[in-house]
Amino acid sequence: MSESITPNQTNADAPAIARALTSKLDRSRAIKNKITSFSMAVGGISVILAIVLIFFYLAYVVYPLFLSAEIEKSASYPLPAASQGQTLHLASEEQNTIAVRFTDQAKAIFFNINTGEIVENINIALPGKTSISSFSTSHLAKGFMAFGLNNGSIIFSQHKYQTRYLPEGKKIIPSLVYPLGENPVVMDESGKSAIKHVSVMHNEEKATFVAYTEDNRLLLNQLVFDEELTSDTEDEIEYESTLVEIPNIQHVYKLLLDNSQSLLYVAHNNGEVSLIDINDLDDIQVLERKRVVTDDADITEFTFLTGEISLLIGDSKGNISQWFPVQKNTGLSLSHIRDFDSQHSSITNIVTEQRRKGFAAIDNKGQLAIYHSTAHRTLVRETINDTALKFLAISPRANVFITEDNKRNMQLWKVNNEHPEMSWGVLWDQVWYESYPEPSYTWQSSSSSNDFEPKFSLMPLAFGTLKAAFYAMLFAMPLAIMGAIYTAYFMAPKMRTYVKPTIEIMEALPTVILGFLAGLWLAPIIESHLPGVFSMLIILPAGVLLFAFGWKSLPKNIRRKVPDGWQAALLIPVLIVTGWVALSLSLPMENLFFNGDMKIWLSENLGMDYDQRNSLVVGIAMGVAVIPTIFSITEDAIFSVPKNLTFGSLALGATPWQTLIYVVILTASPGIFSAVMIGMGRAVGETMIVLMATGNTPVMDFSIFQGMRTLAANVAVEMPESEVDSTHYRILFLAALVLFIFTFAFNTLAEIVRQRLRKKYSSL
């Protein structure tokens, strides 16, 4: 038989049942709280860990940029074919398999770079019973050479290498060719005066030879080819020759012709250099002559940096300096650019890298130093021999060095020097680049020219980032904060339910759409209505004030028809009409005040150039993107101020505006400050808008009519085209790291300020 439960028993057990249910709910809530707490802790720690990992990965990629070069001795052997003359020049082919030694006995001795074993011995084609009296190189990367002869003529040749794949393996075959043919270029028509110094430069259209003879004459012979010269030319070619003598040039130490064949540099035995304009052979002019070493030093090495624009001058005191011509008010002048760390011993040879602005120098105490000109870095300085070093060769890839000492021994050195062009000065300081009139901050990572020198200054990018954020915040902050104050404090609750979600939805608008509209729609409108856009700064406020005055003058019975807090809706047509009026007046104002074109007027009268995609366009577009963020957080902060503070202030006799300024805003100030900082962070990290609406020109100009390039946009533009692990690639990661550190530091500072504001006004 089942037991029956009476109503009295049910009533008696109700508290126990309730307690059991409550206990069960408490246990369930406790479990949920623990799960939630654990999930939040794991999520927070994961976010922090992810940020730390991002930082260390960026630092890992960037770190190799700042490593110094390392050298390691690989082999040592006696000078190959030492009996066949003194060395004039050393060189290596690209694959670091074969090197060549040119001698004063007209021999080209090709040998195995690792063992010194002779591979090929080729005679230089000298005419008759002539001999070599001088030597120079031209375009090291292409292997051109000029041999001055004792009969006053010059042989022009080139060493080349051909790779063949044979059954027994890969074989490199060296050769010696004569681009202008084997017949020498005549400098001294009498054939009696030997050439003491020679220099040559050529291109597809012409070649210029300069020689200083034994009887102290400076001769120039320019050959203009009948047809374009190619690198594969081996047959005799036809040309028109112009031979002239340059007077009043004595005591010559060395000659150099620049790449354009328009300037001749003459180093003299007294430590001076003459700069000669040879562009017009009928009017050759000595532009200047100046001393380039100290009074107690002599020039011991005089050569071009890669590109044949800059001079590298070594002296008997171990100093090395860089010079190049700069256009000044008085004309072209040879300017001292920079000095490098002294080797404290006479420089015997300077050899430049073939593909970078680096070079190496040796001295008479066996010291080898590796430098980079633009970065102004000394990468290696090490004594590698116990006796003087005479000759040095750098492989085309700059990863192998060959040296010859005065005891006729050779050494092979392997070099690890991946990123010599990087230094803190290159990134953040002004650098005097070749052909520039003065030092500058420049970012230019690529060019169509092979002679181009990359310029990696991050200053224009950092400046552009701050500039874009400044103009965006200048546009967004007043609108967002004032709008949030009105919405939270004065607006009718019903109207607020429409306005706040509408503005917050704007935050979901893709920035690529904003950038597209800014670049292709907004920028042309601003350009064609420039006076009208600026007149809005006066016409819009004036229109609002006039409407407010008119509204205040209306009878109360009319004003009361608009519910309290809805008056702002009446301003929408006012703003539309006044904006239309301002744009409509743009053309008449431009004709009246700016002679029909405000852009030309700005350029001629204020020196301000106008770029269609400029800071004004970016400020408006990025401001629209940032406004929802600042507005939403600010509005929440103000709306969350306890009502008892507001009511208490009003009850004590304060007006609504006094309550707003001295109570509400102060209490909400931590939240408002957070909103501004988050908006600032959004503006600093913005990519697509600045990518599409700025013109992406890395210039340091604070003008509102000029564009910019930001760190984020630069990474987005150039990362796809950069070579992995190259200097360019790693510097882009460095830009990302700079942006990361800047944002982190800025947000940390903002949080400190916010906490202090919170502590200060929490007692209100």
Summary of the structure (lengths in Angstrom):
residues: 764
radius of gyration: 38.4
end to end distance: 71.2
largest distance: 145.2
contacts: 2464
relative contact order: 0.07
helix: 41%
strand: 27%
